[in-house]
Amino acid sequence: MVTSTFPPPGPYGQSLHHLTQADCRTLSTAATNTTHTRSSGRKFISAVDCPNNTCRADEYACLGGFPCIRRDWLCDGDADCREGDDEGQEMCLTHCPEGMFMCGDQSCINEHLKCNGYPECSDGLDEQNCSPSCNETDEFDCGGHCIPMQLVCNGNDDCGNSKDEPTDGTCGRNECENYNGGCSQVCVDTPAGHYCKCNKGFMLINSTQCDDIDECLEPGICSQVCRNFKGGHKCECVRGYARDRHNHSRCKAMEGHASLLFAHFTDIRKISLDHQEITAIVNETKGATALDFVFKTGMIFWTDAKDKRIYKAPIDEGSKKVVVISNDVTTVDGLAVDWLYNHIYWTNTDTDTIEVADFNGDMRKTLIRSVLEEPRAIAVYPSEGWMFWTDWGQQAKIERAGMDGKLREAIVTRGIRWPNALTLDLVLRKVYWCDSKFHSIYSANFDGSNRRTVLHSSEYLPHPFSITLFEDTMYWTDWRKEAIFRANKFTGKDIDTIAPSHATPMTVHVYHSYRQPNGTNHCTPLNGLCTHLCLPAPQTNESTCKVTCACPDGLVLMSDGLTCESEGDSQPDSQPDSHPYPVSHLETTASTDSQPDSQLNTVNHPATTTLTNSQPSTVNHPETTASADSQPDSQPSTVSQPDMPAPTDSELTSEPTPLSHPATPAPTATLPYSPTVVEENYYVVAEWGILCV
């Protein structure tokens, strides 16, 4: 078996003689995607290591009978079999997959890259047989090729079809003298005719008419905000950024110095982007893979593929690491930190799940457990309650869901194979991802629309693993190149190597405060009245509930939508645990700065009037201290009661959900005041807002 100097995430470096046929096939397929060697970028499992194997109908057996690879990987330009027989001449006398163009060496590129003016094929076949585009000022279009303009109307048939020597009297005639040649703006006379042009900021329509160009439709015309007006446009920047003095279309951060954090498997390093100084911030890790941080507290979190744990440590004291999660952490390739609500989210490739826990690992919940094959990268946007993740399984895709696990949907399902890396552009509301099978970086809107290819390069993207971005630049790690690269996030140009010769570069993040913008933590104070987890809910409109109460694994949510109980202790809510009732809070809730990592312990709140008619009881809530601007409990502030939204038709016709607790005695969430009933489906809570039930 071929071995790797630096084993990748997962159990691919272990002995395989004891594995079953199914297990060996699983490891083989995974190793093809995720593992690497210094020479070829991959490690394969040979037939000697595995039992006799019969591939599935949708798989191809490489020479020697192993490994099995997906049939849609055949003849795609990548040698996935150890002997390269999946890209052999006998095999590849067919065609590329749908939407792909085959180069002369039988490699495949995206169809839209053909005739774009840049040769992506090594033999330049993608730029051959393209329709010519003549320069109207200096060249004449003969209808298939161009000739210099000075050869027109010279008495010689230079085009070969006499098109340059018309006999209708146009030679020597100035058509622009008669009604401006029919042009709405500029008419240009030529030896054998004329053509129309438009002023700057306008484009030609129907050969004669000019219309305003919406420059803002061009990606990257402005860094952030583009204002179009007739005949031009103006670039602006969002708060915290200022226009570059040397290029007013570019926006620069007004404060702080950005750096890169990246997991190096054996340690975690920091690279200053100002002078590219590299320092190790966490030493002697066994298999650091996924990584994220909380900028406001200077805390970093990472997963270790060898220890099978999730750790945290101060960024300036990496030796003081603390175990956050230690049980059932197998292959965790993706990790994301919710810097507003103080939670971590991670993907587990072995259990095919997405989980969440608080910063101490005390409350842990499986959010997504179905229809997942190989989840990998994950990113969150807590201000709007969304999380995004990639899945490189048989049906590769990019999905999103609320950070409470609700409203799950696939946003990218076509033209995707190995979506290893993913990051979010929170300013432009874009998702970026790398596909190591297509050697490309793509971007799309948060809902998957307006997808475009940012960069396609077999040279710089042979096997990307992680991606991040800041301002106008994207950064990515590549296993085969063993380096970190950067390029323009709009055009893919200006590629530069900023950290060469780093074996096994894993997850990379830009470390800057603007990557984690401030927002409102709608769970503070009192943890949103939830007894356990208070999670941000996906925001689809202004009236959407802000947060959701949820229960750790092993507990179920009661009908009050707030309280968690052990399974079997009392009657749970009729909805499944993965879909708890959300709680909506007003904008009077405290800022995110009011809930630091150190304040996640639980405290006892005094028993007062409860939400139900039952006797009040005391319940343990996670401590969520209000911000400094809020008043102490002894002097509660008075706020006006908001107008209640009218119930929808479905709410009027459906049976209201009772807000009483079950008969079985159980801890109940307590309120420091009595709720006011407005409608049968709504309850006003004077300072906290609306309980959505």
C-alpha positions as CSV (number, residue, x, y, z in Angstrom):
1,M,0.0,0.0,0.0
2,V,1.3,3.4,-0.9
3,T,1.8,5.5,2.2
4,S,1.8,9.2,2.9
5,T,4.4,11.2,4.9
6,F,1.6,13.2,6.4
7,P,-1.6,11.2,6.8
8,P,-4.7,13.0,5.8
9,P,-7.9,13.3,7.8
10,G,-9.7,10.0,8.4
11,P,-8.5,6.4,8.8
12,Y,-6.9,6.1,5.4
13,G,-3.4,5.5,6.8
14,Q,-4.3,2.3,8.8
15,S,-3.7,-1.3,7.8
16,L,-6.5,-2.6,5.7
17,H,-6.0,-6.4,5.8
18,H,-8.6,-6.8,8.5
19,L,-11.3,-4.8,6.7
20,T,-14.3,-6.3,5.0
21,Q,-14.9,-5.9,1.3
22,A,-17.4,-3.1,1.9
23,D,-15.2,-1.2,4.3
24,C,-12.2,-1.5,2.0
25,R,-14.2,-0.1,-0.9
26,T,-15.5,2.8,1.2
27,L,-11.9,3.7,2.3
28,S,-10.7,3.4,-1.2
29,T,-13.3,5.7,-2.6
30,A,-12.7,8.2,0.2
31,A,-8.9,8.0,-0.2
32,T,-9.2,8.7,-3.9
33,N,-10.9,12.0,-3.0
34,T,-9.2,13.1,0.2
35,T,-5.7,11.6,0.6
36,H,-2.5,12.6,-1.1
37,T,1.1,11.8,-1.6
38,R,4.0,14.1,-2.5
39,S,4.3,12.7,-6.0
40,S,0.8,12.3,-7.3
41,G,-1.6,14.0,-4.9
42,R,-3.5,10.8,-4.1
43,K,-3.0,7.5,-2.3
44,F,-4.7,4.3,-3.4
45,I,-5.6,1.0,-1.8
46,S,-4.4,-2.0,-3.8
47,A,-6.1,-5.3,-4.4
48,V,-3.5,-6.9,-2.2
49,D,-4.8,-5.0,0.8
50,C,-8.4,-5.7,0.1
51,P,-10.5,-8.9,-0.3
52,N,-11.8,-9.9,-3.7
53,N,-14.0,-7.2,-4.9
54,T,-17.0,-6.7,-7.2
55,C,-17.8,-3.2,-8.0
56,R,-21.3,-1.8,-8.1
57,A,-23.1,-1.2,-11.4
58,D,-22.4,2.5,-11.2
59,E,-18.7,1.9,-10.5
60,Y,-15.6,1.1,-12.6
61,A,-13.0,-1.4,-11.4
62,C,-9.5,-0.2,-11.9
63,L,-6.8,-2.6,-13.2
64,G,-6.2,-5.3,-10.5
65,G,-9.8,-5.1,-9.4
66,F,-9.3,-2.2,-7.0
67,P,-10.2,0.5,-6.2
68,C,-13.7,1.1,-7.5
69,I,-14.3,4.5,-8.8
70,R,-17.5,6.2,-10.0
71,R,-18.2,5.8,-13.7
72,D,-18.7,9.5,-14.2
73,W,-15.0,9.9,-13.3
74,L,-13.9,8.1,-16.4
75,C,-12.2,10.2,-19.0
76,D,-12.6,13.5,-17.1
77,G,-8.9,14.4,-17.3
78,D,-7.9,13.1,-13.9
79,A,-6.2,9.7,-13.4
80,D,-8.2,8.3,-10.5
81,C,-7.0,4.7,-10.9
82,R,-3.4,4.0,-9.7
83,E,-2.4,2.8,-13.2
84,G,-4.3,5.6,-14.9
85,D,-6.5,3.2,-16.9
86,D,-9.5,5.3,-16.3
87,E,-7.9,7.9,-18.6
88,G,-6.4,5.5,-21.1
89,Q,-6.9,5.8,-24.9
90,E,-9.0,2.6,-25.2
91,M,-11.3,3.8,-22.4
92,C,-11.6,7.4,-23.6
93,L,-12.8,7.1,-27.2
94,T,-16.1,8.4,-26.0
95,H,-16.9,12.0,-24.9
96,C,-16.8,14.2,-21.9
97,P,-19.7,14.5,-19.4
98,E,-22.5,16.8,-20.3
99,G,-21.5,20.5,-20.1
100,M,-17.8,19.7,-20.7
101,F,-15.5,20.1,-23.7
102,M,-12.8,17.5,-24.6
103,C,-9.3,18.7,-25.3
104,G,-6.9,17.0,-27.7
105,D,-5.3,15.1,-24.8
106,Q,-8.9,13.9,-23.9
107,S,-9.0,16.0,-20.8
108,C,-12.2,17.8,-20.1
109,I,-12.9,21.5,-19.3
110,N,-16.1,23.4,-18.7
111,E,-17.9,24.1,-22.0
112,H,-18.3,27.8,-21.3
113,L,-14.5,28.1,-21.2
114,K,-14.3,27.4,-25.0
115,C,-13.5,30.4,-27.2
116,N,-13.1,32.8,-24.3
117,G,-9.8,34.1,-25.5
118,Y,-7.7,32.1,-23.1
119,P,-6.4,28.6,-23.9
120,E,-7.4,26.2,-21.0
121,C,-6.5,23.1,-23.0
122,S,-2.8,22.3,-23.1
123,D,-3.0,22.1,-26.9
124,G,-5.1,25.2,-27.3
125,L,-7.9,23.2,-28.9
126,D,-10.5,25.2,-27.0
127,E,-9.5,28.4,-28.8
128,Q,-9.5,26.9,-32.3
129,N,-12.4,27.2,-34.9
130,C,-13.8,30.1,-33.0
131,S,-15.7,32.8,-34.9
132,P,-13.3,35.7,-35.6
133,S,-13.9,39.1,-34.0
134,C,-12.4,41.8,-36.2
135,N,-11.3,45.2,-34.9
136,E,-13.7,47.5,-36.6
137,T,-11.2,50.4,-36.5
138,D,-8.3,48.6,-38.3
139,E,-9.8,45.5,-39.8
140,F,-12.5,44.5,-42.3
141,D,-14.7,41.4,-41.7
142,C,-14.6,39.2,-44.8
143,G,-17.2,36.8,-43.3
144,G,-14.8,34.3,-41.8
145,H,-11.5,36.1,-41.5
146,C,-10.2,39.6,-41.2
147,I,-8.0,41.8,-43.5
148,P,-6.4,45.1,-42.9
149,M,-8.8,48.0,-43.6
150,Q,-6.3,49.6,-46.1
151,L,-6.8,46.7,-48.4
152,V,-10.5,47.5,-48.8
153,C,-11.6,49.1,-52.1
154,N,-8.1,48.9,-53.6
155,G,-9.3,47.1,-56.7
156,N,-8.0,43.6,-55.5
157,D,-10.1,40.8,-54.2
158,D,-8.3,40.4,-50.9
159,C,-11.1,38.7,-49.1
160,G,-11.4,36.0,-51.7
161,N,-15.1,36.5,-52.0
162,S,-15.1,40.1,-53.3
163,K,-16.7,41.4,-50.2
164,D,-14.0,44.0,-49.8
165,E,-14.7,45.3,-53.4
166,P,-18.4,46.0,-53.5
167,T,-20.0,47.0,-56.8
168,D,-23.0,48.9,-55.4
169,G,-21.1,52.2,-55.2
170,T,-20.3,52.1,-51.5
171,C,-16.6,52.4,-52.1
172,G,-15.7,56.1,-51.6
173,R,-19.2,57.1,-50.3
174,N,-19.6,58.7,-46.9
175,E,-22.8,57.2,-45.5
176,C,-22.5,59.2,-42.3
177,E,-23.4,62.4,-44.2
178,N,-27.0,61.2,-44.7
179,Y,-28.9,61.1,-41.4
180,N,-25.8,60.2,-39.5
181,G,-25.9,56.8,-41.2
182,G,-28.9,55.8,-39.1
183,C,-26.7,55.8,-36.0
184,S,-28.2,57.2,-32.7
185,Q,-24.9,58.5,-31.5
186,V,-21.6,58.0,-33.5
187,C,-21.2,57.1,-37.1
188,V,-17.8,56.0,-38.5
189,D,-17.3,55.9,-42.2
190,T,-15.1,53.2,-43.8
191,P,-13.8,52.6,-47.3
192,A,-16.6,50.2,-48.1
193,G,-19.4,51.2,-45.8
194,H,-19.8,52.5,-42.2
195,Y,-20.6,51.4,-38.7
196,C,-22.2,52.8,-35.6
197,K,-20.5,53.4,-32.3
198,C,-21.7,54.5,-28.9
199,N,-20.4,57.0,-26.4
200,K,-18.7,55.7,-23.2
201,G,-21.2,54.1,-20.9
202,F,-23.5,53.0,-23.7
203,M,-23.7,49.8,-25.8
204,L,-24.8,49.2,-29.4
205,I,-28.2,47.6,-30.0
206,N,-29.4,46.4,-33.4
207,S,-26.2,47.8,-35.0
208,T,-27.6,51.4,-34.9
209,Q,-29.2,52.3,-31.5
210,C,-27.3,52.9,-28.2
211,D,-28.6,52.0,-24.8
212,D,-27.1,52.6,-21.3
213,I,-24.7,49.9,-20.1
214,D,-25.4,48.7,-16.6
215,E,-21.8,48.4,-15.5
216,C,-22.9,47.1,-12.2
217,L,-23.7,43.8,-13.8
218,E,-20.1,43.1,-14.5
219,P,-18.6,41.1,-11.5
220,G,-15.9,43.1,-9.8
221,I,-16.5,46.5,-11.5
222,C,-16.8,47.7,-7.9
223,S,-15.5,46.0,-4.8
224,Q,-18.8,46.3,-2.9
225,V,-21.5,48.7,-3.8
226,C,-22.2,49.8,-7.4
227,R,-24.6,52.6,-8.4
228,N,-25.5,52.7,-12.0
229,F,-26.6,55.9,-13.8
230,K,-27.1,56.8,-17.4
231,G,-23.7,56.7,-19.2
232,G,-21.7,55.6,-16.1
233,H,-21.6,54.2,-12.6
234,K,-20.2,55.0,-9.2
235,C,-18.5,52.7,-6.6
236,E,-19.2,53.0,-2.9
237,C,-18.1,51.0,0.2
238,V,-20.0,49.6,3.1
239,R,-19.4,50.8,6.6
240,G,-15.9,50.0,7.9
241,Y,-14.3,50.2,4.5
242,A,-13.0,53.1,2.5
243,R,-12.2,53.6,-1.2
244,D,-8.6,53.0,-2.2
245,R,-6.8,56.3,-2.8
246,H,-5.2,54.8,-5.9
247,N,-8.2,53.0,-7.3
248,H,-11.7,54.3,-6.3
249,S,-13.4,51.2,-7.4
250,R,-11.7,49.1,-4.7
251,C,-12.6,49.1,-1.0
252,K,-10.1,48.6,1.8
253,A,-10.7,47.8,5.5
254,M,-10.3,50.9,7.6
255,E,-8.9,49.1,10.7
256,G,-6.8,46.2,11.6
257,H,-4.2,44.1,9.8
258,A,-5.3,40.8,8.2
259,S,-3.5,37.6,8.7
260,L,-4.0,33.9,7.8
261,L,-4.6,31.1,10.2
262,F,-4.1,27.6,8.7
263,A,-4.0,24.1,10.1
264,H,-0.8,22.3,9.1
265,F,-1.7,18.9,10.4
266,T,1.3,18.9,12.8
267,D,0.7,22.5,14.1
268,I,-1.4,25.6,13.5
269,R,0.3,28.6,11.9
270,K,-0.3,32.3,11.4
271,I,0.9,34.3,8.4
272,S,0.9,38.1,8.4
273,L,-0.4,39.3,5.1
274,D,1.6,42.6,5.5
275,H,5.1,41.0,5.5
276,Q,4.2,37.3,5.2
277,E,5.9,36.4,8.5
278,I,5.0,32.8,9.6
279,T,4.6,31.9,13.3
280,A,3.4,28.7,14.9
281,I,0.6,29.4,17.4
282,V,-0.2,25.8,18.4
283,N,2.6,23.3,18.3
284,E,2.7,19.5,18.3
285,T,-0.8,18.7,17.1
286,K,-1.2,15.2,15.9
287,G,-3.6,15.9,13.0
288,A,-5.0,19.4,13.0
289,T,-7.5,19.5,10.2
290,A,-10.5,21.9,10.5
291,L,-10.1,25.3,12.1
292,D,-12.0,28.4,13.1
293,F,-11.8,31.3,15.6
294,V,-13.6,33.9,17.6
295,F,-12.0,37.2,16.9
296,K,-13.5,39.2,19.8
297,T,-12.1,36.8,22.4
298,G,-9.0,35.6,20.6
299,M,-10.0,31.9,20.9
300,I,-9.3,29.4,18.2
301,F,-11.0,26.0,17.7
302,W,-9.7,23.1,15.7
303,T,-10.3,19.4,15.1
304,D,-7.7,16.7,15.3
305,A,-8.1,13.7,13.0
306,K,-5.7,11.6,15.0
307,D,-6.9,12.5,18.5
308,K,-10.5,12.5,17.3
309,R,-11.2,15.5,19.4
310,I,-12.2,19.2,19.1
311,Y,-9.9,21.6,21.0
312,K,-9.9,25.3,21.8
313,A,-7.0,27.5,23.0
314,P,-6.2,31.3,23.2
315,I,-4.5,32.4,20.0
316,D,-1.6,33.9,22.0
317,E,-1.3,30.9,24.3
318,G,-1.7,27.9,22.1
319,S,-0.2,25.6,24.7
320,K,-3.2,26.1,27.0
321,K,-5.5,23.9,24.9
322,V,-8.7,22.5,26.3
323,V,-10.8,19.6,25.0
324,V,-14.2,20.8,23.9
325,I,-15.6,17.6,22.3
326,S,-14.0,14.1,22.9
327,N,-16.8,11.6,22.2
328,D,-17.7,10.2,18.8
329,V,-15.5,12.7,17.0
330,T,-14.2,10.6,14.1
331,T,-13.6,12.3,10.7
332,V,-14.4,16.0,11.2
333,D,-13.2,17.8,8.1
334,G,-15.4,20.9,8.6
335,L,-15.7,23.2,11.6
336,A,-17.5,26.6,11.9
337,V,-17.8,29.0,14.8
338,D,-20.9,31.0,15.5
339,W,-19.3,34.1,17.0
340,L,-22.6,35.7,17.9
341,Y,-24.4,32.9,19.8
342,N,-21.3,31.1,21.0
343,H,-21.7,27.7,19.3
344,I,-19.5,25.5,17.2
345,Y,-20.9,23.5,14.2
346,W,-19.0,20.6,12.6
347,T,-19.4,17.9,9.9
348,N,-18.7,14.3,10.6
349,T,-17.9,12.2,7.5
350,D,-18.0,8.9,9.3
351,T,-21.4,9.4,10.9
352,D,-22.7,11.6,8.0
353,T,-24.0,14.2,10.4
354,I,-23.8,17.9,11.2
355,E,-23.7,18.7,14.9
356,V,-23.7,21.8,17.1
357,A,-22.5,22.4,20.7
358,D,-21.7,25.3,23.0
359,F,-18.2,26.5,23.4
360,N,-17.7,24.2,26.4
361,G,-19.1,21.2,24.6
362,D,-21.7,20.7,27.4
363,M,-24.8,20.8,25.2
364,R,-24.4,18.8,22.0
365,K,-27.1,18.2,19.4
366,T,-27.2,16.5,16.0
367,L,-28.9,18.9,13.7
368,I,-28.7,17.1,10.3
369,R,-28.5,13.3,10.1
370,S,-30.4,12.3,7.0
371,V,-29.6,12.4,3.2
372,L,-25.9,13.1,3.9
373,E,-23.2,11.1,2.2
374,E,-19.8,12.8,2.7
375,P,-20.3,16.3,4.4
376,R,-17.1,18.3,4.5
377,A,-16.8,22.1,4.5
378,I,-19.2,24.2,6.6
379,A,-19.7,27.9,7.1
380,V,-22.2,29.9,9.1
381,Y,-23.8,33.4,8.9
382,P,-25.3,33.9,12.4
383,S,-26.7,37.4,11.8
384,E,-29.2,35.8,9.4
385,G,-29.3,32.3,10.9
386,W,-28.0,30.3,7.9
387,M,-25.4,27.6,7.6
388,F,-23.9,26.2,4.4
389,W,-22.1,22.9,3.8
390,T,-20.7,20.8,1.0
391,D,-21.3,17.1,0.4
392,W,-18.9,15.2,-2.0
393,G,-20.9,12.0,-2.0
394,Q,-22.3,10.1,-5.0
395,Q,-24.8,13.0,-5.4
396,A,-22.4,15.8,-4.7
397,K,-24.1,19.1,-3.7
398,I,-24.0,22.3,-1.7
399,E,-26.8,22.7,0.8
400,R,-27.9,25.3,3.3
401,A,-30.2,25.3,6.3
402,G,-31.1,27.4,9.3
403,M,-28.6,27.1,12.1
404,D,-31.4,25.4,14.0
405,G,-31.6,22.7,11.3
406,K,-34.7,24.0,9.6
407,L,-35.5,25.1,6.1
408,R,-32.9,22.8,4.6
409,E,-32.4,23.0,0.8
410,A,-29.8,22.1,-1.9
411,I,-28.6,25.2,-3.6
412,V,-26.0,23.6,-6.0
413,T,-26.6,20.2,-7.5
414,R,-25.4,20.3,-11.1
415,G,-21.8,20.6,-12.4
416,I,-20.3,19.6,-9.1
417,R,-18.1,16.6,-8.1
418,W,-15.6,17.2,-5.2
419,P,-16.7,20.4,-3.4
420,N,-13.9,20.3,-0.8
421,A,-13.8,23.9,0.2
422,L,-16.4,26.6,1.0
423,T,-16.5,30.1,2.4
424,L,-18.9,33.0,2.6
425,D,-18.6,36.6,1.3
426,L,-20.7,38.3,3.9
427,V,-20.5,41.7,2.2
428,L,-21.7,40.6,-1.3
429,R,-23.8,37.7,0.1
430,K,-21.9,35.1,-2.0
431,V,-20.9,31.6,-1.4
432,Y,-17.5,30.5,-2.8
433,W,-16.4,26.9,-3.2
434,C,-13.6,24.8,-4.7
435,D,-14.2,21.7,-6.8
436,S,-11.0,19.6,-6.8
437,K,-12.4,17.4,-9.5
438,F,-13.0,20.2,-11.9
439,H,-9.9,22.2,-10.7
440,S,-12.1,25.3,-10.3
441,I,-13.3,27.9,-7.9
442,Y,-17.0,29.0,-8.3
443,S,-19.2,31.6,-6.7
444,A,-23.0,32.0,-6.4
445,N,-25.6,33.9,-4.4
446,F,-26.7,32.5,-1.1
447,D,-29.6,30.7,-2.8
448,G,-27.4,29.2,-5.5
449,S,-28.4,31.6,-8.3
450,N,-26.1,33.6,-10.5
451,R,-23.4,30.9,-10.4
452,R,-20.1,31.7,-12.2
453,T,-16.7,30.2,-12.6
454,V,-14.1,32.5,-11.0
455,L,-11.0,30.4,-11.8
456,H,-10.3,27.2,-13.7
457,S,-6.7,26.0,-13.5
458,S,-5.2,22.5,-13.4
459,E,-1.9,24.2,-12.5
460,Y,-3.0,26.1,-9.4
461,L,-6.0,24.0,-8.4
462,P,-5.0,20.4,-8.8
463,H,-6.5,19.5,-5.4
464,P,-7.7,22.4,-3.4
465,F,-8.9,21.7,0.2
466,S,-9.9,25.0,1.8
467,I,-10.8,28.5,0.8
468,T,-11.2,31.9,2.5
469,L,-11.4,35.5,1.3
470,F,-11.0,39.1,2.4
471,E,-11.6,42.4,0.6
472,D,-11.0,41.6,-3.1
473,T,-8.8,38.5,-2.6
474,M,-9.4,34.8,-2.2
475,Y,-7.0,32.4,-0.6
476,W,-6.9,28.6,-0.9
477,T,-4.8,25.7,0.1
478,D,-3.8,22.9,-2.3
479,W,-2.6,19.4,-1.3
480,R,-0.7,18.6,-4.4
481,K,1.0,22.0,-4.6
482,E,1.6,21.9,-0.8
483,A,1.1,25.7,-0.8
484,I,-1.3,28.5,-0.1
485,F,-2.3,30.7,-3.1
486,R,-4.2,33.9,-3.6
487,A,-6.0,35.5,-6.5
488,N,-8.6,38.2,-7.4
489,K,-12.0,36.9,-6.1
490,F,-13.8,38.4,-9.1
491,T,-11.6,37.5,-12.1
492,G,-9.3,34.8,-10.8
493,K,-6.3,36.8,-12.1
494,D,-3.1,37.9,-10.3
495,I,-2.4,34.4,-8.9
496,D,0.4,34.4,-6.4
497,T,1.9,31.9,-4.0
498,I,2.1,33.3,-0.6
499,A,3.2,30.2,1.4
500,P,5.1,27.6,-0.6
501,S,6.5,24.3,0.7
502,H,3.9,23.6,3.4
503,A,3.2,19.8,3.4
504,T,-0.4,19.0,4.1
505,P,-1.9,22.5,4.2
506,M,-5.4,22.0,5.6
507,T,-8.1,24.6,6.5
508,V,-7.2,28.3,6.1
509,H,-9.0,31.4,7.4
510,V,-8.4,35.1,7.2
511,Y,-8.1,36.4,10.7
512,H,-9.6,39.8,10.9
513,S,-12.5,41.4,12.8
514,Y,-14.4,42.1,9.6
515,R,-14.7,38.4,8.9
516,Q,-17.0,38.2,12.0
517,P,-19.1,41.4,11.9
518,N,-21.0,42.5,14.9
519,G,-24.7,41.6,15.3
520,T,-27.4,41.1,17.8
521,N,-27.6,38.0,19.9
522,H,-31.3,37.5,20.2
523,C,-30.8,34.9,22.9
524,T,-29.5,37.4,25.4
525,P,-30.3,37.8,28.2
526,L,-31.8,34.6,29.9
527,N,-30.8,32.4,27.0
528,G,-34.0,33.3,25.1
529,L,-36.0,31.6,27.9
530,C,-34.7,28.3,26.6
531,T,-33.6,25.7,29.2
532,H,-30.8,24.4,27.0
533,L,-29.8,25.4,23.5
534,C,-30.9,28.7,22.0
535,L,-30.1,28.7,18.2
536,P,-30.4,31.4,15.6
537,A,-33.3,30.7,13.2
538,P,-33.0,31.3,9.4
539,Q,-34.2,34.8,8.4
540,T,-36.4,34.8,5.4
541,N,-38.3,38.0,6.1
542,E,-38.6,40.7,8.8
543,S,-41.3,38.9,10.7
544,T,-39.4,35.6,10.9
545,C,-38.7,34.3,14.4
546,K,-35.2,35.2,15.4
547,V,-34.2,32.1,17.5
548,T,-35.2,28.5,18.2
549,C,-35.1,26.6,21.5
550,A,-33.5,23.1,20.9
551,C,-32.5,20.2,23.1
552,P,-29.3,18.3,23.3
553,D,-29.3,14.7,22.1
554,G,-31.1,12.5,24.5
555,L,-33.6,15.2,25.5
556,V,-36.9,16.2,23.9
557,L,-38.6,19.5,23.6
558,M,-41.8,20.0,25.6
559,S,-45.0,21.6,24.2
560,D,-44.1,25.0,25.7
561,G,-41.3,25.2,23.1
562,L,-38.8,26.2,25.8
563,T,-38.2,23.2,28.1
564,C,-36.2,20.1,27.5
565,E,-36.9,16.8,29.3
566,S,-35.4,13.3,29.3
567,E,-37.1,11.0,26.8
568,G,-40.0,9.2,28.5
569,D,-40.2,11.5,31.5
570,S,-43.1,13.5,30.1
571,Q,-45.1,14.0,27.0
572,P,-43.0,15.8,24.4
573,D,-44.1,18.3,21.8
574,S,-45.8,16.7,18.8
575,Q,-43.1,18.0,16.5
576,P,-39.8,16.1,16.2
577,D,-36.8,17.2,18.2
578,S,-35.1,18.5,15.1
579,H,-38.0,21.0,14.5
580,P,-38.5,22.8,17.9
581,Y,-40.6,25.9,18.2
582,P,-38.8,29.1,17.5
583,V,-38.8,32.2,19.7
584,S,-38.8,35.7,18.2
585,H,-37.2,38.6,20.1
586,L,-37.3,42.3,19.7
587,E,-34.4,44.5,18.7
588,T,-34.2,45.5,22.4
589,T,-32.1,42.4,23.1
590,A,-28.5,42.7,24.1
591,S,-25.5,42.9,21.7
592,T,-23.4,40.0,20.9
593,D,-20.6,41.5,23.0
594,S,-22.6,40.8,26.1
595,Q,-22.0,37.0,26.0
596,P,-18.4,36.1,26.1
597,D,-17.1,32.5,26.0
598,S,-16.4,32.6,29.7
599,Q,-20.1,33.2,30.5
600,L,-21.5,30.0,29.3
601,N,-21.9,28.3,32.7
602,T,-25.4,27.7,34.1
603,V,-26.9,29.7,36.9
604,N,-30.2,29.4,38.8
605,H,-32.8,32.1,38.0
606,P,-35.4,32.8,40.7
607,A,-38.7,31.2,40.3
608,T,-41.4,33.7,39.3
609,T,-44.6,33.7,37.3
610,T,-44.4,31.0,34.6
611,L,-45.6,30.9,31.1
612,T,-48.3,28.4,32.1
613,N,-50.9,28.3,34.8
614,S,-49.0,25.7,36.8
615,Q,-47.1,26.5,39.9
616,P,-43.8,28.3,39.3
617,S,-40.6,26.4,39.6
618,T,-36.9,27.1,39.2
619,V,-35.0,26.0,36.1
620,N,-31.4,26.1,35.2
621,H,-30.6,28.4,32.3
622,P,-27.2,28.9,30.6
623,E,-25.9,32.2,31.8
624,T,-26.3,34.9,29.2
625,T,-25.2,38.2,30.9
626,A,-26.7,41.3,29.3
627,S,-24.5,44.0,27.9
628,A,-23.1,46.9,30.0
629,D,-25.8,49.1,28.6
630,S,-28.6,47.1,30.0
631,Q,-30.0,47.8,33.5
632,P,-29.6,45.4,36.5
633,D,-32.3,42.9,37.4
634,S,-33.2,45.0,40.4
635,Q,-34.1,47.9,38.1
636,P,-35.8,46.5,35.1
637,S,-36.2,48.9,32.2
638,T,-39.7,49.7,30.9
639,V,-40.4,49.3,27.3
640,S,-43.6,49.9,25.3
641,Q,-45.5,46.9,24.2
642,P,-45.2,46.4,20.4
643,D,-48.2,46.1,18.1
644,M,-48.9,42.4,17.5
645,P,-48.9,41.1,13.9
646,A,-52.2,39.8,12.6
647,P,-52.5,36.0,12.5
648,T,-52.3,34.4,9.1
649,D,-55.1,32.4,7.5
650,S,-53.4,29.2,8.4
651,E,-53.1,30.3,12.0
652,L,-56.8,31.2,12.1
653,T,-57.9,27.9,10.7
654,S,-55.5,25.6,12.5
655,E,-55.9,24.4,16.0
656,P,-53.9,26.5,18.5
657,T,-51.0,24.8,20.2
658,P,-51.7,24.8,24.0
659,L,-49.2,26.5,26.1
660,S,-49.8,24.4,29.2
661,H,-47.3,21.9,30.6
662,P,-48.2,18.2,30.7
663,A,-49.6,16.8,33.9
664,T,-46.3,15.1,34.8
665,P,-44.3,17.4,37.1
666,A,-41.4,18.8,35.2
667,P,-39.2,21.9,35.3
668,T,-40.7,24.8,33.4
669,A,-39.2,27.9,31.9
670,T,-39.9,30.9,34.2
671,L,-40.6,34.6,33.4
672,P,-40.1,37.6,35.7
673,Y,-43.6,38.8,34.7
674,S,-46.9,37.5,33.5
675,P,-47.6,37.1,29.8
676,T,-50.5,38.9,28.2
677,V,-52.7,36.9,25.9
678,V,-53.4,38.8,22.6
679,E,-54.5,36.0,20.2
680,E,-54.8,32.3,20.9
681,N,-51.6,31.7,18.9
682,Y,-49.5,34.6,20.3
683,Y,-48.3,35.6,23.7
684,V,-46.7,39.0,24.5
685,V,-43.7,38.9,26.8
686,A,-43.1,42.5,27.9
687,E,-39.4,42.8,27.3
688,W,-38.6,39.8,25.1
689,G,-41.0,39.9,22.2
690,I,-43.2,37.2,20.7
691,L,-43.2,33.5,21.4
692,C,-43.9,31.8,18.0
693,V,-45.9,28.7,18.6
